[in-house]
Amino acid sequence: MKYAKLYACLLSFASTAVSAQILPAAGQVITPVTPVIERLPSNLSRLREQVENNAKAKLERGSLATQTLVSNTIKSVTPRFTVPNASTILSVDGEPIIQEISVEDGFIAVEKEWLFMGDESDIDYFNHPAISVLEKQFMSSLSKWLFRVKVEGDTDTVSLIRNSLPEPLQAQVGRNHIYLSQSKREASLPKSANEHRSVNHTQTESTEAEDSHTGYIECDSPLRMGMIDTHITSDHPLFSHIQIEQASFLIEGAEGSSEHGTSVASLMANVLPPGSQLFNANVFYTRNSISRGATLSALLKGINHLASLQVDAINMSLAGPNNPLLMAAITQLDELGIQVIAAVGNEGPASLPLYPAAYPQTLGATAVDSDNRIYRWANQGEYVDFAALGVSVETALPPNKTIRQTGTSMAAPIIAAKYACLLRKNKNRQSALALMQRSAIDAGAPGRDTVFGFGILLR
């Protein structure tokens, strides 16, 4: 397999002379695209609506067999939303530092902690005997102050905070929710005849014949990518052709990890041209041997950091609940011209929508296997935009090994890198998104659907 050969080649370590040729010169940076690219809001809603209208027109003229197949497929699979268990998170010294609790809709959050984004003077509104301000920080890229506050005593209700604010500011308060990574190590995943994998080869016409409906998007210019994940083991041989810079936003004393971030980054690196730069925000703490969590406060700090670096796009292989502060941050990124690509989640077709993938400004990434079958635990819904290989994919494992991983987390970085390729190539967000849609191999129901989105992008 071509991909396996690539890994074998990289793992053997090319000679020093070859490495010197592909690495950027010391101090060299990839110029942000702002001066040369139209970084306007993406207007993804219009693109989605156009494709859906075209698909509806086709179905009205033709057979509904494919649509019926997809409907039956969704009904036949059984995975449901799994409520995560709340835990007490200990520091590396064994002291409790995060107390998780179960909250609305089965999600988890930091007990009694709430976040507010506003002006610095708004701190006066939190002068309440049952409220203490734990932290405040100016988010320069989001043009707001972030306050992390705690409700004291026996209560855990936002009403104490909201009631202290003027009505226009009350929507700027949200729980300090916890978001989870979306992958797991390779397991035996039986293929089911009910798992839909049909590929529609009767595509719409396109003037971009070179790239249309091939699934492949080639990169020829170095990219400037952002990623929010765990720490990356940057000296892994699979990263020998790119530069990695990292910043940590973990709560002090929290135990971090490198496995998930290293795996996600290696899949992105496989698409990135030599000389590309990857800026990583480390936000995940270790919950247990198989789960990693990120507080919303850490996530917002990571978003602010990457926005200040003017990256081409940001990959988020994580998922969790809707939160007004996260929605505001994603909206601000869109207005800054930075596209977010996020894993749709691994809770199955019957799951609640998960975020940030379900926000209208975000590209939602789902996973397929090598036979173009949808990953059986992948979320489904109107927020799915593109699919890529994410089942039993070979990824980097610290310190210098590889491992097979599965999940929508593994598909998202491929889609993120391909979007950034087209952004650099076309120098316009709208053109990049439209060409990305035309490049996807249609799968499932004709046009955009709730399983594969616009279609599959090949690696």
C-alpha positions in Angstrom: 0.0 0.0 0.0 1.3 3.4 -0.9 0.6 4.9 2.5 2.4 2.0 4.3 5.4 2.4 2.1 5.6 6.1 2.9 5.7 5.3 6.6 8.3 2.7 6.1 10.4 5.1 4.1 10.1 7.8 6.7 10.7 5.5 9.6 14.0 4.4 8.1 15.2 8.0 8.4 16.4 9.5 5.2 20.1 10.5 5.1 21.2 13.8 6.7 21.8 15.3 3.3 18.2 14.6 2.2 16.8 15.9 5.5 18.7 19.1 5.0 17.1 19.6 1.7 13.5 19.3 2.9 13.7 21.1 6.2 13.1 24.9 6.1 16.1 27.1 6.9 16.5 28.1 10.5 14.1 30.9 11.4 12.2 30.6 8.1 8.5 31.0 8.4 5.6 30.5 6.1 4.0 33.9 5.6 0.4 34.2 6.8 -2.0 34.3 3.9 -3.8 37.4 5.0 -2.1 39.9 2.6 -2.8 37.8 -0.5 -6.0 35.9 0.2 -9.6 37.0 0.6 -10.3 35.9 4.2 -14.0 36.7 4.2 -16.6 34.7 6.2 -17.0 31.3 4.5 -20.7 31.4 3.9 -20.8 27.7 4.1 -24.6 27.7 4.6 -25.0 29.0 1.0 -22.8 26.3 -0.4 -24.6 23.6 1.5 -28.0 24.9 0.4 -27.0 25.0 -3.3 -25.8 21.4 -3.2 -28.8 20.2 -1.3 -31.2 21.9 -3.8 -29.4 20.3 -6.7 -29.7 16.9 -5.0 -33.4 17.3 -4.4 -34.0 18.3 -8.0 -32.2 15.1 -9.1 -34.2 12.9 -6.8 -37.5 14.4 -8.1 -36.4 13.5 -11.6 -35.1 10.0 -10.8 -35.3 7.1 -8.5 -35.5 7.3 -4.7 -33.8 4.0 -4.2 -30.6 5.4 -3.0 -32.4 7.7 -0.5 -34.3 4.7 0.8 -31.1 2.7 1.2 -29.5 5.5 3.3 -32.7 5.9 5.4 -32.8 2.1 6.1 -29.1 2.1 6.9 -29.5 4.8 9.6 -32.3 2.9 11.2 -30.4 -0.4 11.2 -27.4 0.7 13.2 -27.7 0.8 16.9 -25.0 3.0 18.5 -26.4 5.6 20.8 -25.0 8.6 22.6 -22.9 7.5 25.6 -22.9 9.5 28.7 -19.3 9.9 29.9 -18.6 9.2 33.6 -17.5 12.2 35.6 -14.2 11.8 37.4 -12.0 13.5 39.9 -8.8 14.5 38.1 -5.6 14.3 40.1 -2.4 16.3 39.5 0.9 14.6 38.8 1.5 14.9 42.6 -1.8 13.1 43.4 -3.8 16.2 44.4 -7.3 16.8 43.1 -7.3 19.7 40.5 -10.4 19.2 38.4 -13.7 17.9 39.7 -15.9 16.8 36.8 -19.7 16.6 37.1 -22.5 15.4 34.9 -24.6 18.3 33.6 -27.4 18.9 31.0 -27.9 16.2 28.3 -25.3 13.9 29.8 -22.2 16.1 29.1 -19.6 16.9 31.7 -18.2 20.1 33.1 -15.9 21.4 35.8 -18.0 21.5 39.0 -19.3 25.0 39.9 -17.1 26.7 37.3 -18.5 29.2 34.7 -17.0 31.3 32.0 -17.8 34.8 30.9 -16.4 36.8 28.0 -16.8 40.6 28.0 -15.1 43.9 28.8 -12.6 44.2 31.7 -14.9 46.5 33.6 -17.5 43.8 33.6 -15.7 42.1 36.4 -17.5 44.5 38.7 -20.7 42.5 38.1 -19.2 39.5 39.8 -19.0 41.2 43.1 -21.2 38.7 44.9 -20.5 36.8 48.1 -21.2 33.5 46.5 -19.0 34.1 43.4 -15.2 34.2 43.3 -13.2 35.1 40.2 -10.5 32.4 39.7 -8.9 33.9 36.6 -9.1 36.6 34.0 -7.2 37.0 30.8 -7.5 39.3 27.8 -8.1 37.3 24.6 -6.5 39.7 22.0 -7.6 37.8 18.9 -11.2 37.5 20.2 -11.2 41.2 21.5 -12.7 40.1 24.8 -11.7 39.4 28.4 -12.2 35.8 29.6 -13.3 35.4 33.2 -13.3 32.0 34.9 -15.5 32.2 38.0 -16.7 29.8 40.7 -20.0 29.6 42.5 -19.3 28.9 46.2 -21.3 27.0 48.7 -23.8 24.2 48.0 -25.2 25.6 44.8 -24.1 25.0 41.2 -26.3 27.3 39.2 -25.6 30.0 36.7 -28.5 32.1 37.9 -26.2 33.7 40.5 -24.0 34.9 37.8 -26.6 35.7 35.1 -28.7 37.7 37.6 -25.7 39.9 38.4 -25.3 40.9 34.8 -27.2 43.4 32.6 -29.6 41.5 30.2 -27.4 42.1 27.1 -24.5 40.3 28.8 -26.4 37.3 30.1 -25.9 35.4 26.9 -22.1 35.6 27.4 -22.0 33.2 30.2 -21.5 29.4 29.9 -20.4 26.4 31.9 -16.7 25.4 31.8 -17.7 22.4 29.8 -15.2 19.5 29.0 -14.6 18.4 25.5 -13.3 14.9 24.6 -10.9 13.6 22.0 -12.6 11.5 19.3 -10.5 8.4 18.5 -9.5 5.0 19.9 -6.8 2.4 19.2 -7.4 -0.2 16.6 -9.9 -2.8 17.5 -11.6 -5.5 15.6 -14.4 -3.7 13.8 -16.7 -6.1 11.8 -18.0 -4.9 8.5 -21.7 -4.9 8.3 -23.8 -5.3 5.1 -25.9 -2.5 6.6 -23.0 0.0 6.5 -23.5 2.2 3.5 -20.7 2.6 1.1 -22.3 3.3 -2.3 -20.3 5.8 -4.4 -22.2 8.0 -7.0 -20.2 8.1 -10.2 -22.7 10.3 -12.1 -21.4 13.6 -11.0 -22.4 17.1 -11.8 -20.5 19.0 -14.4 -17.6 21.2 -13.4 -15.2 23.6 -15.1 -12.4 22.3 -12.8 -11.9 19.1 -14.6 -8.4 18.6 -13.3 -9.5 18.3 -9.6 -13.3 17.5 -9.9 -14.6 14.3 -8.3 -11.2 12.6 -8.0 -11.1 12.8 -4.2 -7.5 13.8 -4.5 -6.2 17.3 -3.7 -2.5 17.8 -4.2 -0.4 20.3 -2.1 2.5 22.0 -3.7 3.0 25.1 -1.4 4.0 25.0 2.2 1.1 25.5 4.6 0.7 27.2 8.0 -1.6 24.9 10.0 -3.2 25.2 13.4 -4.2 22.3 15.6 -5.8 22.0 19.1 -5.0 18.7 20.7 -2.6 17.0 23.1 1.2 17.6 23.1 2.9 16.3 19.9 6.1 14.2 20.1 7.7 16.5 17.5 10.9 14.5 17.0 9.0 11.5 15.6 10.5 10.6 12.2 7.1 11.2 10.5 7.6 14.9 11.1 11.0 15.2 9.6 9.8 17.3 6.7 7.8 20.0 8.7 8.3 22.4 11.6 6.2 22.1 14.7 5.7 24.8 17.3 3.7 24.2 20.5 2.1 26.1 23.4 0.5 24.5 26.4 -2.8 25.7 28.0 -3.2 22.9 30.5 -4.2 23.7 34.1 -1.1 23.7 36.3 -0.3 20.3 37.6 -2.5 18.4 35.1 -1.1 15.2 33.6 -0.9 15.5 29.8 -0.2 13.0 27.1 1.3 12.9 23.6 -0.4 9.9 21.9 -3.6 11.5 20.5 -1.9 14.7 19.3 1.0 12.8 17.7 -1.4 10.5 15.9 -3.5 13.4 14.5 -0.5 15.4 13.6 1.1 12.5 11.7 -2.0 12.2 9.5 -1.9 15.9 8.8 1.8 15.7 8.1 1.3 13.0 5.5 -0.6 15.6 3.4 1.6 18.7 4.2 4.3 19.6 1.7 7.9 19.9 3.0 8.6 23.1 4.8 5.1 23.5 6.2 4.5 24.7 9.7 2.2 23.2 12.3 1.3 25.3 15.3 -0.2 23.1 18.1 -2.2 24.2 21.2 -1.9 21.6 23.9 -5.2 21.6 25.8 -6.0 18.0 26.8 -5.5 16.5 30.3 -5.5 12.7 30.9 -8.8 11.5 32.3 -8.0 7.8 32.3 -6.0 5.3 30.2 -8.3 5.8 27.1 -9.8 9.3 27.5 -8.6 12.8 27.3 -10.5 16.0 28.2 -10.1 19.7 27.6 -11.8 22.4 29.6 -13.5 25.1 27.6 -11.3 27.7 29.3 -8.2 25.9 27.9 -9.9 25.5 24.5 -10.7 29.2 24.3 -7.1 30.1 25.1 -5.8 27.7 22.4 -8.2 29.3 19.9 -7.0 32.8 20.8 -3.4 31.7 20.5 -3.8 30.1 17.0 -5.8 33.0 15.7 -3.0 35.4 16.7 -0.7 33.3 14.5 -2.9 33.8 11.4 -2.9 30.1 10.5 -4.5 28.9 7.3 -6.9 26.6 9.2 -7.4 25.0 12.6 -8.0 21.3 13.2 -10.1 20.3 16.3 -10.3 16.5 16.8 -12.6 16.9 19.8 -16.3 17.1 20.5 -18.7 18.1 23.2 -21.7 20.2 24.0 -23.0 23.5 22.6 -21.8 26.5 24.6 -22.4 30.2 23.9 -18.7 31.1 24.5 -17.4 28.4 22.1 -20.0 29.5 19.5 -18.8 33.1 19.8 -15.1 32.1 19.4 -15.9 30.0 16.3 -17.9 32.8 14.8 -14.9 35.2 15.5 -12.5 32.8 13.8 -14.8 32.7 10.8 -14.9 36.5 10.6 -11.1 36.5 10.8 -11.0 34.2 7.8 -9.7 31.1 9.7 -11.6 27.9 8.8 -12.2 25.4 11.6 -12.4 21.7 10.7 -13.7 19.5 13.5 -14.5 15.8 14.1 -18.2 15.2 14.1 -17.9 12.7 17.0 -17.9 8.9 17.6 -21.3 8.5 19.4 -23.2 6.9 16.5 -26.0 7.9 14.1 -28.5 8.5 17.0 -26.2 10.9 18.9 -27.1 14.5 19.8 -25.2 17.0 17.6 -21.7 17.6 18.9 -19.7 20.8 18.8 -17.7 22.6 17.4 -18.5 20.4 14.4 -22.2 21.3 14.4 -21.7 25.0 14.3 -22.6 26.4 10.8 -19.2 28.0 10.3 -17.3 24.7 10.9 -16.5 21.9 8.4 -17.7 18.7 10.0 -15.4 15.7 9.4 -16.5 12.1 9.4 -14.6 8.8 8.9 -14.7 6.0 6.4 -12.8 2.8 6.1 -10.6 1.6 3.1 -13.7 0.3 1.3 -15.5 3.7 1.7 -17.8 2.4 4.3 -18.9 4.9 6.9 -17.4 4.4 10.4 -20.3 2.7 12.3 -19.8 4.9 15.4 -19.6 8.2 13.4 -22.2 10.8 14.2 -24.6 11.6 11.4 -26.5 14.8 10.7 -26.9 18.0 8.7 -23.5 19.2 10.1 -21.5 16.4 8.3 -19.5 18.0 5.5 -16.7 15.7 4.3 -15.5 12.2 4.8 -11.9 10.9 4.8 -10.1 7.7 5.8 -10.3 7.3 9.5 -10.8 3.6 10.3 -7.7 1.5 11.1 -5.3 4.1 9.8 -1.6 3.9 10.6 -0.4 6.8 12.7 2.6 7.9 14.7 3.0 6.6 18.2 5.5 8.1 20.7 8.4 7.9 20.8 9.1 6.5 17.3 6.6 3.8 16.5 3.3 3.5 14.6 -0.1 2.3 15.6 -3.5 1.9 14.0 -6.2 4.3 15.2 -9.8 4.7 14.4 -12.3 7.6 14.8 -13.5 10.8 13.3 -10.5 12.4 14.9 -8.3 10.6 12.4 -10.3 11.9 9.4 -10.4 15.6 10.4 -6.7 16.4 9.9 -6.7 15.1 6.4 -9.7 17.3 5.5 -8.1 20.3 7.3 -4.9 20.0 5.3 -6.7 19.6 2.0 -8.8 22.7 2.6 -5.6 24.7 3.4 -4.0 23.4 0.2 -6.9 24.8 -1.9 -6.9 28.0 0.1 -3.2 28.6 -0.8 -3.8 27.6 -4.4 -7.0 29.6 -5.1 -6.3 32.6 -2.7 -10.0 32.9 -1.9 -12.0 31.1 0.8 -15.2 30.8 -1.3 -13.3 29.3 -4.3 -11.4 26.9 -2.0 -14.6 25.6 -0.4 -16.4 25.3 -3.7 -13.5 23.4 -5.3 -13.2 21.2 -2.3 -16.9 20.2 -2.7 -16.4 19.5 -6.4 -13.4 17.4 -5.7 -15.2 15.1 -3.3 -16.3 11.7 -4.4 -20.1 11.6 -4.0 -21.2 8.8 -1.7 -24.5 7.7 -0.3 -27.5 9.7 -1.5 -26.8 11.9 -4.5 -25.4 15.3 -3.5 -24.8 16.2 0.1 -26.3 13.9 2.7 -26.2 13.4 6.5 -23.8 10.4 6.3 -20.9 11.5 4.1 -21.7 15.2 3.7 -20.4 16.4 0.3 -18.5 13.2 -0.2 -15.1 11.5 0.4 -11.7 13.2 0.0 -9.0 10.6 -0.7 -5.6 10.6 0.9 
